[in-house]
Amino acid sequence: MANTALIKKLFHFAYPCRDAEETRHFYEDILGLPLVNCMQADVVPSTGEEKPYAHIFFEMGDGSYVAFFDLGENAMPEPSPNTPRWVEHLALEVDNLDDVLSVREDLKNAGVQVTDIVDHEFIKSIYFFDPNGLRVEITTRTEEPGYLEEAASSARAALDAWTAKKATLVAS
């Protein structure tokens, strides 16, 4: 069994971007996440592949980062061909519903198409796409006391039920 006590928090989530400056404008000027690092290289350290790129990092309030790779090709990242566009997304948490509404207003003022508030019973969220086609969620927790503990205590049984249902879907 894995030692989950070793994993403390997210360091960064990385995604490709079409253009680093366009992405900087969106994440820094519209969403308010400061650009804190821009690394440039011609060789990928983990693979040795020769590929010029810039790797940019935006800091979130908890010290973790949203990061992007600009590969210098001005190509829009392509969505997964077998996955609905709403599945892959980056969810960013704010303190309260007023903050969600404030971000929503900022996005609308910047010309970004954004959903109305979506009530998930334990969180309330808005959804939109960044300039790279990445679906982003801005959310705030709204759960009643005890909700998360109850969800955790029933999560395994709920997963087992889904696994059984999925078996019937796949067989159909």
C-alpha positions as CSV (number, residue, x, y, z in Angstrom):
1,M,0.0,0.0,0.0
2,A,1.3,3.5,-0.9
3,N,2.5,5.8,1.9
4,T,0.1,8.7,1.2
5,A,1.5,10.6,4.2
6,L,4.5,11.4,2.0
7,I,2.4,13.4,-0.5
8,K,1.6,16.7,1.1
9,K,0.0,18.9,-1.6
10,L,0.0,19.8,-5.3
11,F,3.2,21.5,-6.5
12,H,2.1,22.3,-10.0
13,F,-0.3,21.2,-12.7
14,A,1.3,21.6,-16.2
15,Y,-0.6,22.0,-19.5
16,P,0.5,23.0,-23.0
17,C,-0.2,26.5,-24.2
18,R,-0.4,28.1,-27.7
19,D,1.3,31.3,-26.6
20,A,3.0,32.1,-23.3
21,E,2.1,35.8,-23.4
22,E,-1.5,35.2,-24.2
23,T,-1.6,32.7,-21.4
24,R,0.2,35.1,-19.0
25,H,-2.4,37.8,-19.8
26,F,-5.3,35.4,-19.0
27,Y,-3.9,34.0,-15.8
28,E,-2.2,37.1,-14.4
29,D,-4.3,40.0,-15.7
30,I,-7.7,38.4,-15.6
31,L,-7.5,35.7,-12.9
32,G,-5.0,37.5,-10.8
33,L,-2.4,34.7,-10.5
34,P,1.1,36.2,-10.6
35,L,3.7,35.0,-13.0
36,V,6.5,33.9,-10.8
37,N,8.9,31.9,-13.1
38,C,9.7,31.5,-16.8
39,M,12.2,28.8,-17.5
40,Q,13.6,28.5,-21.1
41,A,15.5,25.5,-22.4
42,D,16.4,23.8,-25.7
43,V,16.6,20.3,-24.2
44,V,14.0,18.5,-22.0
45,P,15.9,17.5,-18.8
46,S,13.8,14.4,-18.1
47,T,14.1,12.9,-21.6
48,G,17.1,14.5,-23.3
49,E,14.8,15.4,-26.2
50,E,16.0,18.5,-28.2
51,K,12.9,20.8,-28.1
52,P,13.0,24.5,-27.4
53,Y,10.3,25.5,-24.9
54,A,9.4,28.0,-22.2
55,H,7.8,26.7,-19.0
56,I,5.8,29.4,-17.1
57,F,4.5,29.3,-13.6
58,F,1.6,31.2,-11.9
59,E,1.4,31.0,-8.1
60,M,-1.8,30.3,-6.2
61,G,-2.6,31.5,-2.7
62,D,-1.5,28.2,-1.1
63,G,2.0,28.3,-2.7
64,S,1.2,25.7,-5.5
65,Y,1.3,26.6,-9.2
66,V,-0.5,26.4,-12.5
67,A,2.2,25.9,-15.1
68,F,2.2,25.9,-18.9
69,F,4.6,24.8,-21.7
70,D,5.0,27.0,-24.8
71,L,6.6,24.8,-27.4
72,G,7.2,27.7,-29.8
73,E,4.8,26.4,-32.5
74,N,1.7,28.6,-31.8
75,A,-0.4,25.4,-32.0
76,M,-3.6,25.0,-29.9
77,P,-3.4,22.0,-27.7
78,E,-5.8,19.3,-29.0
79,P,-8.4,17.8,-26.8
80,S,-8.4,14.1,-26.2
81,P,-10.4,12.4,-29.0
82,N,-12.2,10.0,-26.7
83,T,-13.0,12.3,-23.8
84,P,-15.8,14.8,-23.6
85,R,-14.5,18.4,-23.2
86,W,-16.1,18.8,-19.8
87,V,-14.1,15.9,-18.2
88,E,-10.6,17.3,-18.2
89,H,-10.5,20.5,-16.2
90,L,-8.6,22.4,-13.7
91,A,-10.6,23.4,-10.6
92,L,-9.4,26.4,-8.6
93,E,-10.8,27.1,-5.2
94,V,-11.7,30.6,-3.8
95,D,-12.9,31.5,-0.3
96,N,-16.6,32.1,-0.8
97,L,-19.5,32.5,-3.3
98,D,-18.9,36.3,-3.5
99,D,-15.4,35.5,-4.8
100,V,-16.8,33.1,-7.4
101,L,-19.2,35.8,-8.6
102,S,-16.4,38.4,-8.7
103,V,-14.2,36.2,-10.9
104,R,-17.3,35.5,-13.1
105,E,-17.8,39.2,-13.6
106,D,-14.1,39.8,-14.4
107,L,-14.3,37.0,-16.9
108,K,-17.4,38.3,-18.6
109,N,-15.9,41.8,-18.7
110,A,-12.9,40.3,-20.5
111,G,-15.2,38.7,-23.1
112,V,-14.8,35.2,-21.7
113,Q,-17.9,32.9,-22.1
114,V,-18.6,31.6,-18.6
115,T,-21.4,29.5,-17.1
116,D,-23.9,30.5,-14.5
117,I,-23.3,29.2,-11.0
118,V,-23.5,25.4,-10.9
119,D,-24.6,23.9,-7.6
120,H,-22.9,20.5,-6.9
121,E,-24.5,20.3,-3.4
122,F,-21.1,20.6,-1.6
123,I,-19.5,23.2,-3.9
124,K,-20.7,25.9,-6.2
125,S,-18.8,26.5,-9.4
126,I,-18.5,28.4,-12.7
127,Y,-16.8,27.0,-15.8
128,F,-15.0,28.5,-18.7
129,F,-12.2,27.8,-21.2
130,D,-8.8,29.4,-21.1
131,P,-7.1,30.6,-24.3
132,N,-5.6,27.1,-24.7
133,G,-8.9,25.2,-24.6
134,L,-8.4,24.0,-21.0
135,R,-11.6,24.0,-19.1
136,V,-11.3,25.8,-15.8
137,E,-13.6,25.7,-12.8
138,I,-13.7,28.4,-10.1
139,T,-15.3,26.9,-7.1
140,T,-16.1,27.4,-3.4
141,R,-17.0,24.9,-0.7
142,T,-20.5,25.0,0.5
143,E,-20.8,21.6,2.2
144,E,-22.8,21.2,5.4
145,P,-20.9,20.1,8.5
146,G,-20.2,16.4,8.4
147,Y,-20.7,16.1,4.6
148,L,-17.1,15.3,3.8
149,E,-16.8,12.8,6.6
150,E,-20.0,11.0,5.3
151,A,-18.7,11.1,1.7
152,A,-15.4,9.6,2.8
153,S,-17.1,6.8,4.8
154,S,-19.2,5.8,1.8
155,A,-16.7,6.5,-1.0
156,R,-15.6,2.9,-1.3
157,A,-19.1,1.5,-1.4
158,A,-20.1,4.1,-4.0
159,L,-17.1,3.2,-6.2
160,D,-17.9,-0.5,-5.9
161,A,-21.5,0.3,-7.0
162,W,-20.2,2.3,-10.0
163,T,-17.8,-0.6,-10.9
164,A,-20.8,-3.0,-11.0
165,K,-22.9,-0.6,-13.0
166,K,-20.0,0.1,-15.4
167,A,-19.7,-3.7,-16.1
168,T,-23.3,-3.7,-17.3
169,L,-22.7,-0.6,-19.5
170,V,-19.6,-2.2,-21.1
171,A,-21.4,-5.5,-21.7
172,S,-24.3,-3.7,-23.5
